[in-house]
Amino acid sequence: MVAKSFVVAMAADIARSDYAKPTLIRSRSREWLIACRWGPDGEYLSIATAGAILDSRGLAAPDAIAPIHSLFGLLISESETEAASTFLLVRQLPFPVELAGTFFPADGYVRLQQRETISLVGKTRYSHSRGWLDGREVRKDIPDPAPASVEAMAWHIEATRRSWIGEFISGAPLQEKRAIRVAG
C-alpha cells in the first residue's frame, strides 16, 4: 500500500543540463529536498529544494532544512502492485495553492517509488523570469526561452528518503510506521 500523505526529507543527486539538449550535463550537485504528497486521494506532490548537502554521506537531514524553490505535480498514474506513482510537473498552478518556498514553474515528470523506502526519479526542464511581489520572490513561466538563457535548464533528479525530525507519513504500511518510530 502506498502512502497518500507524507512530508519527507530526501538526499538528491541533481544533474543540471541544457534546456534545448537535456542530455548535455553541465553541472552536478547533492541537495536536500523536501517531498510532500497530499490531497483527498494523494493527487498532489510538491518537491522543494532545501539546500546543499554538506555532510558527504547525507545519512540524516539537518533539523532546520526549509523549502526554497518548489516544483508542483499532479498524479497521472499509480500502481499499487509496483508501489509507484507518477506525477506530471506543471508550469502553472492549476488552482490557488499555498506552496512553501517559491513556486518553480517546470514541465516534466516525477516517478515516486515506495518500497523499502521512498525514492524518486524526476526529469524536468524550466524557463522562467524572476521578480518580486509583496516582498516575495515570484517566478513566471516563459514558454519559449532565448537560447542559452541562464533561467532555462533541465534537471535530472534521483533522490531517496532520509530520516528527519520534520517527517510525517500517513497511511504507511505497518513496517514503515515501525521504522519511523525507531528513527524519529
C-alpha positions in Angstrom: 0.0 0.0 0.0 1.4 3.4 -1.0 1.3 6.3 1.4 -1.0 9.0 0.0 0.0 11.7 2.5 3.6 12.5 3.7 6.3 15.1 4.2 9.8 13.6 4.0 13.4 14.8 3.5 15.3 13.3 0.7 19.0 13.3 -0.3 19.2 14.1 -4.0 21.7 13.9 -6.8 20.8 16.6 -9.3 22.4 16.9 -12.7 21.7 20.2 -14.5 21.7 20.2 -18.2 21.0 22.4 -21.3 17.3 23.3 -21.8 17.4 22.6 -25.6 19.5 19.5 -25.2 18.8 17.8 -21.9 21.4 15.1 -22.4 24.2 17.7 -22.2 25.0 17.7 -18.5 26.6 21.0 -17.3 26.9 20.5 -13.6 26.0 18.2 -10.7 25.2 18.7 -7.1 23.9 17.0 -3.9 21.0 18.7 -2.3 18.3 18.2 0.3 14.8 18.0 -0.9 11.5 18.1 1.0 8.8 16.0 -0.8 5.2 16.5 0.2 2.3 14.4 -1.0 -1.3 15.5 -0.2 -4.8 15.9 -1.4 -8.0 13.8 -0.9 -6.5 11.0 -3.0 -2.9 11.9 -2.7 -3.0 13.5 -6.1 -0.7 16.5 -5.4 3.1 16.4 -4.9 5.5 19.2 -4.2 9.2 18.9 -4.2 11.2 21.7 -2.7 14.9 22.3 -2.8 16.2 22.8 0.8 20.0 23.5 0.5 23.2 21.7 -0.3 24.2 18.5 1.4 27.3 19.5 3.5 27.9 16.0 5.0 29.1 13.9 2.1 27.3 10.8 3.5 23.9 12.6 3.8 22.6 9.9 6.2 20.2 12.2 8.1 18.7 15.5 7.1 19.6 18.6 9.2 16.7 19.5 11.6 16.4 23.1 10.3 16.1 22.5 6.5 13.3 24.5 4.9 11.8 24.8 1.4 13.5 27.2 -1.0 12.0 26.5 -4.5 9.0 24.2 -5.0 8.0 22.1 -8.0 4.4 21.0 -8.2 3.0 17.9 -9.7 -0.4 16.3 -10.4 -0.9 12.5 -10.2 -1.2 10.9 -13.6 -0.8 7.2 -12.8 -0.4 4.9 -9.9 0.3 1.2 -9.4 -0.2 -0.5 -6.1 1.5 -3.6 -7.3 4.6 -1.7 -8.3 4.2 0.7 -5.3 4.8 3.5 -7.8 3.1 6.8 -8.6 3.9 9.2 -11.5 3.3 12.9 -11.3 3.2 15.5 -14.1 5.0 18.7 -13.2 3.3 21.9 -14.1 4.3 25.3 -15.3 1.2 27.0 -13.8 -0.6 26.1 -10.7 -4.0 24.6 -11.5 -5.7 26.3 -8.6 -4.8 28.7 -5.8 -2.5 26.7 -3.6 0.0 28.0 -1.0 3.3 26.3 -1.5 6.3 26.5 0.9 9.1 28.3 -0.8 8.9 29.9 -4.3 6.9 28.1 -6.9 9.2 26.9 -9.7 7.3 26.5 -13.0 8.5 23.4 -14.7 7.4 20.7 -17.1 8.4 17.0 -16.8 7.6 14.2 -14.5 8.4 12.6 -11.2 8.2 8.9 -10.5 7.8 8.1 -6.9 8.7 4.6 -5.7 7.6 3.3 -2.2 9.2 0.0 -1.5 11.7 -0.4 1.4 11.9 3.4 1.5 10.5 6.4 -0.6 12.6 7.3 -3.6 12.0 9.4 -6.7 13.4 10.0 -10.1 12.5 13.2 -11.9 13.2 14.6 -15.3 12.2 18.3 -15.7 13.0 21.4 -17.5 12.0 25.0 -16.9 12.4 28.5 -18.2 11.2 31.5 -16.2 11.5 35.1 -15.4 12.2 36.2 -11.9 10.6 39.1 -10.0 9.2 40.3 -6.7 5.6 40.8 -5.4 4.8 41.9 -1.9 8.3 41.2 -0.7 8.3 37.6 -2.0 10.2 36.2 -5.0 7.9 35.2 -7.9 8.9 33.1 -11.0 6.7 33.1 -14.1 6.9 30.7 -16.9 8.5 31.6 -20.2 7.3 29.1 -22.9 9.9 29.9 -25.5 13.2 30.9 -23.8 16.0 32.7 -25.6 19.0 30.4 -26.5 21.5 30.0 -23.6 19.2 31.8 -21.1 20.5 31.4 -17.6 16.9 31.0 -16.4 16.3 28.0 -18.6 17.7 24.5 -18.0 16.8 20.8 -17.4 17.2 18.8 -14.2 17.8 15.1 -13.8 16.9 14.2 -10.1 17.4 11.0 -8.2 16.5 11.1 -4.5 16.0 8.8 -1.5 14.3 9.4 1.8 16.5 10.2 4.8 15.5 10.4 8.5 14.4 13.9 9.5 12.8 15.4 12.6 10.1 17.1 10.5 8.9 13.8 8.8 5.2 12.8 8.6 3.8 9.8 6.9 0.1 8.8 7.0 -1.3 5.6 5.7 2.1 3.9 5.5 2.4 0.1 5.7 3.0 -1.3 9.2 6.7 -2.0 8.8 7.2 1.6 7.5 5.4 3.0 10.6 7.6 1.0 12.9 10.7 2.3 11.1 9.5 5.8 11.6 9.1 5.4 15.3 12.6 4.0 15.7 14.2 6.7 13.5 12.1 9.6 15.0 
